[in-house]
């Protein structure tokens, strides 16, 4: 199972050789200075957002790889039925979220505390993950609205 930990100035997701093959990449590193929030999700499916990218997505079993959405991309290594440690990042990190499953909820809380305790500028305003960014509304988007007529 993937392990997330702090190594020097980086948050690292260390993948087993099978996970490396499934994700088609090596270990993931992101700067510790970019960590904005560390949370624990008891429900394994909640960290999944956006559309699957490179990786392996087996419904109800495991999800490993990148996921893209309007605000950037995430890297997840999640197994069904296990709690997940979620680390959110701000620029210039390569991902907006790193999420890995752990065996127990107690282990997830310990790992989140260990990572969050080393982050220099952690946002503690809320213990929850933030909602996805929504694309701005533009004038050209209203042309696709079926409620809008040409006479307006």
N, C-alpha and C positions, 0 to 999 in steps of 0.2 A: 504494500500500500504506500502511496506517496506520503512523504513527510515534509512539513513546512517548519522552517527554523530560521534563526538569524545567524548569519556567518559574516562577521566583520561589519561592513556598512551595507549589507544586502539582506533582503528577505529571500530565502531560497526554497523552491519546491523541488525536492530530490525525488526522482522517479525511478521505479524499479525497471529492469530491462524490458519487461513486458509492457509496462506503461509507456516507456520511451518508444517502443515499436507502435503502440496504438496511437499515441499522440504525434508520432513522426517528428520528434524533437528530443533534445536532451533536457537537462535540468533547467528550470526557469529561475531567473534572478531579476530582482527589482530593487531599486535603492530604498534603504530604510528611511532616508530623509523625506521620501515622498509619501510615506504612509499617512493616511488621514484618519482612518478608523479601523478598528479590529472588533469583530463581532462573532458570535456563535449562533448558528442556525440549527435548531434541533431537527427541523424537517429537511431532508436531503435535497429535495427538489427546488426549494426556494431560491438558492443562489443562481439557478439557471435563468439567464435572460438573453435575449437576442436570438440569432439564428446560428445553428452549428456551423463551424468552419472546419479546419483541418483537425482530425482526431477520430475517435471512435465513439459512437452514440448508440448504446444498446438499451432500449427502453426498459425501464424497471430493473436494470442491473447495474450499469455503470455509465458514466459520462466522463470522457477525458479528452481534452484538447482546447482549442480556442472557440470562442463564440463572439460574434460581431453584433453590434447594435449602434444606434444613432450616436451615442456618446463615445464610442471607442471599441475596445475589445477586452474580453476577459479570458483568463485561463482557469479551467476547472479540472479537478481530478476527484470525482465524486462517486461514491458507491451507495447503492440503494439501502435505505434503512439506517444510515449512520449519520450522526451529527457532523456539521461542517464548520470549519474555521474559515471565516471570510476576512480578507485584508483588502481594504479599499485604498486606492492610490490617487494622487493628484499628479499633474505634469511635473517632471518629464518621464514618468514611469512608462514602461512598454505596455502595461496592461492597466485597466481601471480596477480590476478585481482579480485576486488570486483566491481560489477556494479549494480546500482539500478536506476529505473525510477523515475522521479519526474513529477509533473503536468505541469510545464511551463519551457521554456528555461531560463527565468530570475531566477527562483528558482534554477535551475540546476547550473547556474553560481554562485549564492550566496552560495550554499552548497559546491561547489568545492573550492571557495575562503576560506570558513570557515575551511574546512579540510586541504587544502594546507597551510594556514597560521599557523596552529599548528604543521605541520610536521617539524622536526628539520633538515633534510638533503634532501630537495626536489631538484630534477633534473629539472632545468628550461631551459636546453639547447634547447628544442623544445617544442612547445605547443601541439604536436601530440603524440598519443600512438605509441610505438615502434612496429616494425614488429615481427611476431612470429619467434622464433629460428628455424633453419633448422638443421636436423640431419647431423652429419658429414658423408662425403663420405668415405667408406672403400673399401679396395681391394675386399672383398667378395661381395660387392654390384655390382661390375662391371661384375661379373659372370652371373648376371641376365639380363644384357643388351643384347637384341636380336641382336644388331649391332656388337657385339663382337664375333669373331669366336674362336674356340679352337686353331687354328694355330697361334694366336697372342702371 
